[in-house]
Amino acid sequence: MRRLLVAIIGAGPAGIAAAVELKAAGIKDVAIFEKAGHFCSTIRRLYPEGKRVDKYYKGININSKGVCSFETETKEQFLERMARYINDYQIEINYNIEINGLERRENFYIIKAGTYPVAEAYVVIIATGVFDRPKKPPYPIPEEIKNRVFFEIPKELPEDEKILIVGGGNTAAELACILAGKCDVYLSYRRPEFFRINEENLKELEQRKDYITFFMGTEIKGLEPANDAVRVVFNNGHTEVFSKVFYCLGGSTPKNFLEKMGVRIKDSLPEIDEFGETNLERVFLIGDVAVKRGSILYAFHMAHISIRKIIEKYLKNFTQQPVWKS
Ligand SMILES: Cc1cc2nc3c(=O)[nH]c(=O)nc-3n(C[C@H](O)[C@H](O)[C@H](O)COP(=O)(O)OP(=O)(O)OC[C@H]3O[C@@H](n4cnc5c(N)ncnc54)[C@H](O)[C@@H]3O)c2cc1C
């Protein structure tokens, strides 16, 4: 079993930025555990090819003083940037390891994958994001149409189909713009107007408005099978048949996962201080998993302030291996 000064769970922007900050501060004994077979798995999986990665996202206009930063660029350029950080700072990432347990032993934590102990660490940083648990609607999705209802963007985008996109955020807007002109696109949003879409996406929607039918102020009551298609029943009594339905409702805090780790949750959010420290001493949350609404730059910023605090509070004398008491 590995003995680490800092173990980071999740190799997304937050986890990688935390490792970079530690390495930049001279802390060597750091490793990331990532459940997927590659880094930034959320971005690879959920961002369409060529997607613009906005520096300022969802109105979070923060500037990070940390090592990691970026300007608006494409998904592919962003992934190359992260690969450079990993390479330049020699970040160790252990792939295909899903961490789901944490056990305190004296002055360190045992990190577990199932019942299997993977590492012992003095400080633990949880940076697992929220997109493994996409938000789902409250009504059931009938079995017969499950293959026509999506909670993430599939590798092969539909063509010449009648598509309903549900949601009013940037993800819904971007998907509508990508499919506009290629499919007959409808967008259903429960509010009468968009209110949290960034300016670029609003402009892009405006440019494509002739190719998108907006169902603003609509709520869906349920979905029904309809001859190799999906009948959508709206609250106002209107029904319409679509070939496929895409829900873009965002992710949700992995409450059970965190509670299993021993992290206290209050009002559906983890209880943390301003530096991300949880009720468990030396266990920190950073990135999307720590907040209600996150972004990449926010993840970079949080990694920076958390690591500064971690070093000041716990690692000042630990620029080399810790002395273990086991
Ligand atoms: C479609 C879409 C478009 C977006 N566009 C933008 C944009 O333009 N600009 C912007 O700033 N933000 C954007 N975002 C938000 C942005 O992607 C997130 O804020 C950012 O990825 C958060 O980083 P993170 O490291 O906290 O989490 P994530 O990126 O979700 O990374 C978490 C990592 O942890 C791993 N993991 C999860 N559970 C475990 C476990 N138990 N054990 C080990 N590893 C685990 C995951 O596989 C993943 O690699 C977008 C999000 C979506 C879904």
The ligand as an SDF file (V2000), in Angstrom:
LIG
                    3D

 53 58  0  0  0  0  0  0  0  0999 V2000
  -21.3830   20.1270  -21.0790 C   0  0  0  0  0  0  0  0  0  0  0  0
  -20.6040   20.9870  -20.1150 C   0  0  0  0  0  0  0  0  0  0  0  0
  -20.0170   22.1600  -20.5600 C   0  0  0  0  0  0  0  0  0  0  0  0
  -19.2390   22.9520  -19.6910 C   0  0  0  0  0  0  0  0  0  0  0  0
  -18.6150   24.0600  -20.1890 N   0  0  0  0  0  0  0  0  0  0  0  0
  -17.7860   24.7900  -19.3760 C   0  0  0  0  0  0  0  0  0  0  0  0
  -17.0650   25.9170  -19.8660 C   0  0  0  0  0  0  0  0  0  0  0  0
  -17.1690   26.2940  -21.0450 O   0  0  0  0  0  0  0  0  0  0  0  0
  -16.2590   26.6060  -18.9880 N   0  0  0  0  0  0  0  0  0  0  0  0
  -16.1300   26.2360  -17.6730 C   0  0  0  0  0  0  0  0  0  0  0  0
  -15.3950   26.8860  -16.9230 O   0  0  0  0  0  0  0  0  0  0  0  0
  -16.8230   25.1720  -17.1820 N   0  0  0  0  0  0  0  0  0  0  0  0
  -17.6270   24.4390  -17.9960 C   0  0  0  0  0  0  0  0  0  0  0  0
  -18.2970   23.3480  -17.4960 N   0  0  0  0  0  0  0  0  0  0  0  0
  -18.1200   23.0140  -16.0620 C   0  0  0  0  0  0  0  0  0  0  0  0
  -16.7470   22.3450  -15.8440 C   0  0  0  0  0  0  0  0  0  0  0  0
  -16.6050   21.2320  -16.7060 O   0  0  0  0  0  0  0  0  0  0  0  0
  -16.6150   21.9210  -14.3950 C   0  0  0  0  0  0  0  0  0  0  0  0
  -16.8220   23.0400  -13.5520 O   0  0  0  0  0  0  0  0  0  0  0  0
  -15.1940   21.3280  -14.1410 C   0  0  0  0  0  0  0  0  0  0  0  0
  -14.9840   20.2010  -14.9630 O   0  0  0  0  0  0  0  0  0  0  0  0
  -15.0490   20.9630  -12.6680 C   0  0  0  0  0  0  0  0  0  0  0  0
  -13.8190   20.3150  -12.4530 O   0  0  0  0  0  0  0  0  0  0  0  0
  -13.6580   19.2260  -11.2860 P   0  0  0  0  0  0  0  0  0  0  0  0
  -12.2370   18.7770  -11.3580 O   0  0  0  0  0  0  0  0  0  0  0  0
  -14.2090   19.7500  -10.0320 O   0  0  0  0  0  0  0  0  0  0  0  0
  -14.6330   18.0120  -11.7010 O   0  0  0  0  0  0  0  0  0  0  0  0
  -14.6380   17.0790  -12.9860 P   0  0  0  0  0  0  0  0  0  0  0  0
  -14.1430   17.7910  -14.1860 O   0  0  0  0  0  0  0  0  0  0  0  0
  -15.9930   16.4790  -13.0270 O   0  0  0  0  0  0  0  0  0  0  0  0
  -13.5460   15.9520  -12.6640 O   0  0  0  0  0  0  0  0  0  0  0  0
  -13.7800   14.9800  -11.6690 C   0  0  0  0  0  0  0  0  0  0  0  0
  -12.8700   13.7810  -11.9350 C   0  0  0  0  0  0  0  0  0  0  0  0
  -12.9890   12.8820  -10.8370 O   0  0  0  0  0  0  0  0  0  0  0  0
  -13.1270   11.5490  -11.3110 C   0  0  0  0  0  0  0  0  0  0  0  0
  -13.8530   10.8030  -10.2880 N   0  0  0  0  0  0  0  0  0  0  0  0
  -15.1580   10.9210   -9.9370 C   0  0  0  0  0  0  0  0  0  0  0  0
  -15.4500   10.0830   -8.9160 N   0  0  0  0  0  0  0  0  0  0  0  0
  -14.2960    9.4300   -8.6120 C   0  0  0  0  0  0  0  0  0  0  0  0
  -13.9600    8.4370   -7.6360 C   0  0  0  0  0  0  0  0  0  0  0  0
  -14.8600    7.9570   -6.7670 N   0  0  0  0  0  0  0  0  0  0  0  0
  -12.6870    7.9700   -7.5900 N   0  0  0  0  0  0  0  0  0  0  0  0
  -11.7460    8.4530   -8.4720 C   0  0  0  0  0  0  0  0  0  0  0  0
  -12.0150    9.3920   -9.4250 N   0  0  0  0  0  0  0  0  0  0  0  0
  -13.2650    9.8720   -9.4800 C   0  0  0  0  0  0  0  0  0  0  0  0
  -13.9080   11.7190  -12.6070 C   0  0  0  0  0  0  0  0  0  0  0  0
  -13.7410   10.5910  -13.4590 O   0  0  0  0  0  0  0  0  0  0  0  0
  -13.2880   12.9960  -13.1740 C   0  0  0  0  0  0  0  0  0  0  0  0
  -12.1520   12.7370  -13.9740 O   0  0  0  0  0  0  0  0  0  0  0  0
  -19.0920   22.5660  -18.3320 C   0  0  0  0  0  0  0  0  0  0  0  0
  -19.7010   21.3880  -17.8740 C   0  0  0  0  0  0  0  0  0  0  0  0
  -20.4410   20.6020  -18.7520 C   0  0  0  0  0  0  0  0  0  0  0  0
  -21.0690   19.3260  -18.2490 C   0  0  0  0  0  0  0  0  0  0  0  0
  1  2  1  0
  2  3  1  0
  2 52  2  0
  3  4  2  0
  4  5  1  0
  4 50  1  0
  5  6  2  0
  6  7  1  0
  6 13  1  0
  7  8  2  0
  7  9  1  0
  9 10  1  0
 10 11  2  0
 10 12  1  0
 12 13  2  0
 13 14  1  0
 14 15  1  0
 14 50  1  0
 15 16  1  0
 16 17  1  0
 16 18  1  0
 18 19  1  0
 18 20  1  0
 20 21  1  0
 20 22  1  0
 22 23  1  0
 23 24  1  0
 24 25  2  0
 24 26  1  0
 24 27  1  0
 27 28  1  0
 28 29  2  0
 28 30  1  0
 28 31  1  0
 31 32  1  0
 32 33  1  0
 33 34  1  0
 33 48  1  0
 34 35  1  0
 35 36  1  0
 35 46  1  0
 36 37  1  0
 36 45  1  0
 37 38  2  0
 38 39  1  0
 39 40  1  0
 39 45  2  0
 40 41  1  0
 40 42  2  0
 42 43  1  0
 43 44  2  0
 44 45  1  0
 46 47  1  0
 46 48  1  0
 48 49  1  0
 50 51  2  0
 51 52  1  0
 52 53  1  0
M  END
$$$$
